[in-house]
């Protein structure tokens, strides 16, 4: 749900602009979550590797 608050006479495209801003924010959020998942996977792999090296 997107909410736009504007003077429709001054900014007739306010709803479209609000929707575009929402899409941009969601895309950015998804990119951050993707990066966080990669970082988590790399850290887990590093911990597992460290355990194997320590046991050897």
Order of alpha helices (4+ residues) and beta strands (2+ residues): alpha
